């Protein structure tokens, strides 16, 4: 993995729904939308129901409906844990 990319994974109790290298992600949290770039401070946030938007460069390349859960950001990795995604 490149130091200027993020490794994104969305995981439910049944399976890994989506896993890919991206440049940027926007997640819907309980406090509002949160943008995450490489080098982001480590954190764990509670997610609200919403759409995770994944970007390659300036272009949104993928999206994922997330029905709550948590996101862990650490070491250029974003892991979304949700009952339904």
N, C-alpha and C positions, 0 to 999 in steps of 0.2 A: 504494500500500500504506500502510495506517495504521501509525503508529509503535508502536501497542500490539497489533499482530498479527504473525504470522510467515508468511513465504512458504515453504511446504514443497514440495519436489520430490524424487521418487524416480526415479532414472535407471538403466537397464541399458544394456549395449552396443547393444541393438537399438532401444530407444525410451524415452520418458518414460512411466513407468507411472502416476504420479499427480502432480498439481500443483494446489495449492489454498492459500487463505489460512486460517490456523487461529489459535487462541489459545494452544495448548499442545501439546507432543508428548512422549511417553515412548519412548525408544529403548533397546534391549537392547545394552549394550556388553560388551566382554571383562571389565570390572571390575564389571558389574552394571547395573541400570536407571539411566537418566539422564533427568531431566525438563528440558525446555528451555522457557523463557518468553521473551517479547520482552525485549530488552536483555541477553541472556546474553552473557558474555564470548566472544570468538572462540576457536574450538578446532577440532581435527580429532581424531576418535576412531575406533578400530577397532570395528566392530560384530560381535556374535556372532549366531548364528542365533536368531531370535526374531520377535516381533510389534511393529511400530511402532504406537502408539496415538495417534490424533489427536483433539483435543478442540476443541469450540466452546463457550466458557463452561465450565460444570461437566460437560457431557455429552460422552461419547465418541461421536464421529460417524463415525469411519472407523478401519479398521485395515489393516495391510499386512504380510504375511509377508516377512521379509528374511533371506536366506541368507548372512549375513556381508557384508563390504565396509567402507566408510568413511562417516562423516558429517562434513560441513563446516558449522560454525555461524559465521556472520559477517553483521553488519549486518541482523539480524532475518530472515535467510534460513537455512533448514536444507536442505542438499542431501545426499541419501543416494545413494551410488554403490555398486551391488551387481551381481554377475553375474546373480543371480536375485532377483526381487522380485515 
